[in-house]
């Protein structure tokens, strides 16, 4: 990570699922001054707390990973909170960063920013060609405003702000809370409980026809660090693994890896979310990013972590 090791770096969300990996990789590369603001100390939706963060950390580089996130159920239950909290955190952090004269602001968005029916694979140029999938549109649009802000600030103030679009993440340390988890941890938890409890059937949301792409969390962290070190352009960048799998096939793989041999029932009264998701990852190759972890290998590591840490 040439160029980052001598910098004071603030990583919001740096104690979280992705953020802890980013901090680990930065430290491993030799970065000595990394500031990780905790939500109990700095409420990033409050401008006074954001100002205090900049005064305390005096960062030269900001990597903004903090977010209020969840699966389809959590997005449906909290659309207002997901919109407001994510919008305010990002907008205030970048504004105060501009005022403080930060050298670089790395804004991490979400694949939920893409239009519901974007052509597959999703290309960054398609970001504005339609409205996001309804169940997570408030979250996706709040995070998408970081791109608008980054480009506007670059034009008016010369701020070096970049915007990254990671696909769905998974890996050890993921969120396994059934109220807010995403599809992989939710299925792992469900199938392990069924296998251990001798259940013959498991019910899964949706039709199983929707497709998703998944990026191992450590690979994503590497992509964020590479972009922070090497990418300085206004155009948004996808971070993905470059494959898609149906939810039905995903359930089959996880059932096999967790030892569940019963029947999977599909609750078609529940939403599928976005019909298809897969990213064009060619732009990220500009700064040397390519996902390395094989999907099934990543799933095995995630399952083992869950079994050891539940």
C-alpha positions, 0 to 999 in steps of 0.5 A: 500500500505505497503512499498510505503507510505514512498517512494518518488514516481514519476508518469509520466502521473500522471495528465492523465486518469489513472495516476490521479487515481493512484496518488489519490489511493497512496495519499489515502493510505498515500503516502506523496511525489508524484511528477507528471511531466507535459509535458509542463515542462518535455519533456520525449522524451528529455534525458536532461529533463528526467535527470532534472526530476530525479534531481528535484524529486529524486524518489525512485519509478517510475511509468511510465504511460505517453504515446501517445495513441489513437484509431484505427484512431489515430494509423493509422494516427500517426504510426511514432510518436506513435512509437518514442515518446513511445519508447524514453520516456520509454527507457530514463526514465528506463535508467536514473532511473537505473543510479539514483539508483531507488528502483523500476520502474513500466512500464505500457505497453499495450494490443496492445503488444500482437500478432494479433492472440494470443489464447484467453484468452491472457496469458503472455507467448504468448506475443512473438508468433506473430506480433501485429495487424497492425493498432496499432503495432508501438505503441504496439511494442514501449511499448513492448520494456519496457518489454525487457528493464526491463528484460535486466536491471534486469539481468545486473544491478539488477534493480527491474523493473516490466511490467504490461499489462492493457486491454482497459480502460474506465471510467469517465474522458476518452478522448472523442475527436473523433479524438483520442478516443477509442471505448467506449467514441466514442460510448457514444458521438455518441449515445448521440448526435444521441438521443438528435438530434433525429437521426434515424441511427448511423454508427459505424466502422467495422463489429461489430464482433471483441471482446474486454475486458474493465477494469474500470479505478479505478480498473486498478489504484488499480492494478498498486498500488498493483503491485508497492507495492507487485510485484517484478518478471521479468514476465509481468502481465496482468491487466484485468476484465476477460470477452469479449464482441463483439463490436456489443453487446457493441454498443447495451448496450451503445445505451440502456444506452444512450437512442438511439433507432434507427438503427446501421449501420456498416461501413465494409470499416473501420478496426475492429482492433484485432479480439479478446481480452481477458486476462488471469488475474490469474497472477495478483491474486498473488499480490491480484488484482481482478477487482471489477466494474461491466461493466454496472455500470462502463458504467453508471458512464462514461455516467453520467460523459460525460453528466455533463462535455462535 
